[in-house]
C-alpha cells in the first residue's frame, strides 16, 4: 500500500519533469527557426512549449523576442510585463531589452527610456541595455545623453561593432574622435557589408580639408576652431587638436611625386602611423573618455609595431590585389595583431 501511495506521489513529478524537458526541446527548435528568420514557425514552437510547461520562462522570453521581430509589439510588451511581474528573482535582462525595444518601435520612446533605466538599475553592466537606450535617445534627439550611453556600452564591450559605429557617426564633426572609432570598428569587423561602408566613411573623414585642383596643386584647409584650440593649448577633455593639425599635412603627401606609385593601403598606413605617433607624443596629462579609453589602444599598437598589419586588416573590404596578397603572405603578422588586440587590457 505504501509503495502505491509513493508511486502516486512521484507520477506527477515525473510528468512535470518530462513536460519541462519537452518544453525546452521545443524552445531550442524555436530559437533555431528564429535565427533562420522563420518567425511564424518559431512562434508555433514556443506555443507548443507553453502547452507542455505553462509558464516556461525561456519560452516566454524567446516568444517576446520573436514577437518584437515580427512587429507584434503590443503582444511582446504584454509578455514582458507578465515575466517581470511573475519572475522577479530570475535573470530578466533580455526581457527588459525586448520590452524597451518594443516600446521604442511602437513610437513610445519616453516609456522605452523608463524601462531601459529600470533594467539598468538591476543590470548596470549589461551593455546592450546601454546601447539600445542610446539608440532611443538618438531618435529622441537627445544626442549628448546618447553619447554617454554609447560610451558606457563601449566600456562594457569594447568589441561591439554597433556601438563603435554609433560613436563614429555621432562624432562626425569631431574628426579625430570619429576616426578612432571607425578604426577600432574595422579592427573587429572587416568583412561585413557595413565594414565596407565604415572604411569609406573613414577615408572621407581622413581626406577632409585636402583637395587637389585641376592644375595639380593641393589645397589644405584647417578649421579655425582647431587652430584656436592648438594656440591656446586648452586643457579641455578629449582635445585632439594636434592630430587635427597634422593629419591634413599627412594627407597632402598622397599627391607628392614620391608617393605616386604607393598603393592606397600604403598611403593609409602612413596616415595611421602619423596619427598614432601624434597620439603617443601628445597623450601625457590628457583627459576625456576617448583620450583615456581609446587612444591608449592605438598608442600600444604603435609600440608593438602592428600598424602595418592593422592597415592591411582594415583595408580588407577593398579586396584589392595588394591587400589580399598581404593577407596571404603575412598571416603570422595578422595573427599577431589579433592575438594582441584580443588580449589588450582596456583601462
C-alpha positions in Angstrom: 0.0 0.0 0.0 2.8 2.4 0.9 4.5 1.7 -2.5 1.3 2.6 -4.3 1.0 5.8 -2.4 4.6 6.6 -3.2 4.1 5.9 -6.9 1.0 8.2 -6.9 3.1 11.0 -5.4 6.0 10.5 -7.8 4.0 10.2 -11.1 3.0 14.0 -11.2 6.7 14.8 -10.5 7.9 12.6 -13.4 5.2 14.1 -15.6 6.3 17.6 -14.8 10.0 16.8 -15.4 9.1 15.3 -18.8 7.0 18.3 -19.7 9.8 20.7 -18.7 12.3 18.8 -20.8 9.9 18.5 -23.7 9.2 22.3 -23.5 12.9 23.1 -23.5 13.4 21.0 -26.6 10.6 22.9 -28.3 12.2 26.2 -27.3 15.5 25.1 -28.8 13.8 24.3 -32.1 12.0 27.7 -31.9 15.3 29.6 -31.4 16.8 27.8 -34.4 13.8 28.8 -36.5 14.0 32.4 -35.2 17.7 32.6 -36.3 16.6 31.4 -39.7 14.0 34.2 -39.8 11.2 31.7 -39.8 9.3 33.6 -37.2 5.8 32.2 -37.6 7.2 28.6 -37.2 9.3 29.7 -34.2 6.2 31.2 -32.5 4.4 27.9 -33.0 7.2 26.0 -31.3 7.1 28.4 -28.3 3.4 27.9 -28.0 3.8 24.2 -28.1 6.4 24.6 -25.3 4.0 26.6 -23.3 1.3 24.0 -23.6 3.7 21.5 -22.1 5.0 23.9 -19.4 2.5 26.7 -18.9 4.9 29.4 -17.6 8.2 28.3 -19.0 10.4 31.4 -18.6 12.7 30.7 -21.6 9.7 30.1 -23.9 8.1 33.3 -22.8 11.3 35.3 -23.2 12.0 33.9 -26.6 8.4 34.4 -27.7 8.6 38.1 -26.7 11.8 38.5 -28.8 10.2 36.9 -31.9 7.0 38.9 -31.5 9.2 42.0 -31.4 11.0 40.9 -34.5 7.6 40.4 -36.3 6.4 43.9 -35.2 3.8 42.5 -32.8 4.9 45.0 -30.3 1.7 45.0 -28.1 1.8 41.3 -27.6 5.6 41.4 -26.9 5.0 44.1 -24.3 2.3 42.1 -22.5 4.5 39.1 -22.2 7.4 41.2 -20.9 5.2 42.7 -18.3 4.0 39.3 -17.3 7.5 38.0 -16.9 8.7 41.0 -14.9 5.7 40.7 -12.5 5.9 37.0 -12.0 9.6 36.1 -12.3 11.2 38.8 -10.1 14.0 36.7 -8.9 15.1 35.5 -12.3 17.7 36.9 -14.7 15.4 39.1 -16.9 17.9 41.4 -18.6 16.9 40.2 -22.1 13.2 40.8 -21.1 13.9 44.4 -20.3 15.7 44.7 -23.6 12.8 43.2 -25.5 10.4 45.4 -23.5 12.2 48.6 -24.2 12.7 47.8 -27.9 9.0 47.0 -28.4 8.1 50.3 -26.7 10.6 52.3 -28.8 9.5 50.6 -32.1 5.8 51.4 -31.3 6.8 55.1 -31.0 6.7 55.3 -27.2 10.3 56.5 -26.6 9.8 58.0 -23.2 8.2 54.8 -21.9 11.1 52.9 -23.5 13.7 55.0 -21.8 11.9 54.4 -18.5 12.1 50.6 -19.0 15.8 50.8 -20.0 16.5 52.7 -16.9 14.5 50.2 -14.8 16.5 47.4 -16.4 19.8 49.2 -15.8 19.1 49.6 -12.1 19.1 45.8 -12.0 21.7 45.1 -14.7 24.0 48.1 -14.8 26.7 46.1 -16.6 24.6 44.8 -19.5 26.0 46.7 -22.4 23.0 46.1 -24.7 20.7 48.0 -22.5 23.1 51.0 -22.6 23.4 50.6 -26.4 19.6 50.3 -27.1 19.0 53.2 -24.7 21.5 55.2 -26.8 19.6 54.4 -30.0 16.3 55.6 -28.4 18.0 58.8 -27.2 19.3 59.5 -30.7 15.8 59.0 -32.2 14.5 61.3 -29.5 17.2 63.9 -30.4 19.0 63.7 -27.1 22.4 63.4 -28.6 24.6 64.3 -25.6 22.8 61.7 -23.4 23.0 59.1 -26.2 26.8 59.6 -26.4 27.0 58.9 -22.6 25.1 55.6 -23.2 27.2 54.5 -26.1 30.4 55.3 -24.2 29.3 53.1 -21.3 28.3 50.4 -23.7 31.8 50.5 -25.2 33.5 50.4 -21.8 31.5 47.2 -21.1 32.0 45.7 -24.5 34.9 47.3 -26.5 34.3 44.8 -29.4 30.7 45.8 -30.1 30.6 47.0 -33.7 27.2 48.7 -33.3 28.5 50.9 -30.5 31.6 51.8 -32.4 29.6 52.7 -35.5 27.3 54.9 -33.5 30.2 56.8 -31.9 31.9 57.2 -35.2 28.8 58.7 -36.8 27.7 60.8 -33.9 31.2 62.3 -33.6 31.4 63.1 -37.3 32.1 66.8 -36.5 34.9 65.8 -34.1 37.0 64.2 -36.8 39.8 62.7 -34.8 37.4 61.0 -32.4 35.2 59.8 -35.2 38.3 58.3 -37.0 39.5 56.5 -33.8 36.0 54.9 -33.5 36.0 53.9 -37.2 39.5 52.5 -37.0 38.6 50.5 -33.9 35.4 49.3 -35.6 37.4 47.9 -38.6 39.6 46.0 -36.2 36.6 44.0 -35.0 34.7 43.8 -38.3 36.4 44.0 -41.7 34.3 41.5 -43.7 30.7 42.6 -43.5 28.8 45.0 -45.8 28.8 47.6 -43.0 32.6 47.3 -42.8 32.9 48.5 -46.5 30.7 51.5 -45.6 32.8 52.2 -42.5 36.0 52.2 -44.4 34.5 54.6 -47.0 33.3 56.8 -44.1 36.8 56.7 -42.6 38.5 57.6 -45.8 36.2 60.6 -46.3 36.9 61.8 -42.7 40.7 61.5 -43.3 40.6 63.5 -46.6 38.5 66.4 -45.2 40.1 69.7 -46.0 42.5 68.4 -48.6 41.8 68.9 -52.3 43.8 68.5 -55.5 42.9 71.2 -58.0 42.9 70.9 -61.8 46.4 72.3 -62.1 47.6 69.5 -59.8 48.2 71.9 -56.9 47.0 70.8 -53.5 44.9 73.0 -51.1 44.9 72.3 -47.4 42.3 74.0 -45.2 42.2 73.7 -41.4 39.2 74.6 -39.2 39.8 77.9 -37.4 38.5 76.4 -34.2 41.2 73.8 -34.4 43.9 76.5 -34.7 42.4 78.4 -31.8 42.4 75.3 -29.6 46.0 74.5 -30.5 47.3 78.0 -30.0 45.6 78.4 -26.6 46.6 74.8 -25.6 43.3 74.4 -23.8 43.2 71.5 -21.4 39.7 70.6 -22.4 38.6 66.9 -22.3 39.3 64.9 -25.4 41.4 67.5 -27.0 42.8 66.1 -30.3 43.7 69.5 -31.9 47.3 68.4 -32.6 46.0 65.3 -34.6 43.6 67.6 -36.4 46.5 70.0 -37.4 49.0 67.3 -38.5 46.6 65.0 -40.4 45.8 67.3 -43.4 49.6 67.7 -44.0 50.0 63.9 -44.0 47.1 63.6 -46.4 48.6 66.2 -48.7 51.6 64.0 -49.1 49.4 61.5 -51.0 49.8 63.8 -54.0 53.6 64.1 -53.7 55.5 62.7 -56.7 57.5 60.3 -54.5 54.2 58.7 -53.4 52.6 58.3 -56.8 53.4 54.6 -57.0 52.3 53.8 -53.5 49.1 51.8 -53.1 46.0 53.2 -51.2 46.8 50.8 -48.3 50.4 52.0 -48.1 49.2 55.6 -48.0 46.6 54.7 -45.3 49.3 53.0 -43.3 51.4 56.2 -43.4 48.5 58.3 -42.1 47.7 55.8 -39.3 51.4 55.8 -38.4 51.2 59.6 -38.3 48.1 59.6 -36.1 49.4 57.0 -33.7 52.7 58.9 -33.4 51.0 62.2 -32.6 48.7 60.4 -30.1 51.8 58.9 -28.4 53.6 62.3 -28.2 50.6 64.3 -27.0 49.0 61.9 -24.6 50.6 62.9 -21.4 48.1 64.5 -19.0 45.2 64.4 -21.4 41.8 63.7 -20.0 38.5 62.6 -21.5 36.7 59.4 -22.5 38.3 59.0 -25.9 41.8 60.1 -24.7 41.7 57.8 -21.7 39.9 54.8 -23.2 40.5 54.6 -26.9 43.8 56.5 -27.5 45.9 54.1 -25.4 44.8 51.2 -27.7 46.4 52.8 -30.7 49.4 54.0 -28.8 50.2 50.4 -27.7 49.5 49.2 -31.3 52.3 51.6 -32.4 54.6 50.4 -29.7 54.0 46.8 -30.6 54.9 47.6 -34.3 51.5 46.4 -35.5 50.5 49.5 -37.6 51.3 47.8 -40.9 49.3 44.7 -40.2 46.4 46.9 -38.9 46.4 48.9 -42.1 46.0 45.8 -44.2 43.4 44.4 -41.9 41.1 47.4 -42.1 41.7 47.7 -45.8 40.4 44.1 -46.4 36.9 45.4 -47.6 38.6 46.9 -50.7 39.5 43.3 -51.8 42.4 44.9 -53.8 45.2 42.6 -55.0 47.9 44.1 -52.8 45.7 43.7 -49.7 44.7 40.1 -50.4 48.4 39.3 -51.2 49.5 40.7 -47.9 46.9 38.6 -46.0 48.1 35.5 -47.8 51.8 36.1 -47.3 51.8 37.7 -43.8 49.3 35.5 -42.0 51.6 35.4 -38.9 51.6 39.2 -38.6 47.8 39.2 -39.0 47.5 36.6 -36.3 49.9 38.6 -34.1 47.7 41.6 -34.4 44.6 39.8 -33.5 46.3 38.0 -30.6 47.4 41.3 -29.2 44.1 43.0 -29.8 42.0 40.2 -28.2 44.2 40.3 -25.1 44.5 44.1 -24.9 43.8 45.3 -21.3 41.2 48.1 -21.6 41.5 50.7 -18.9 
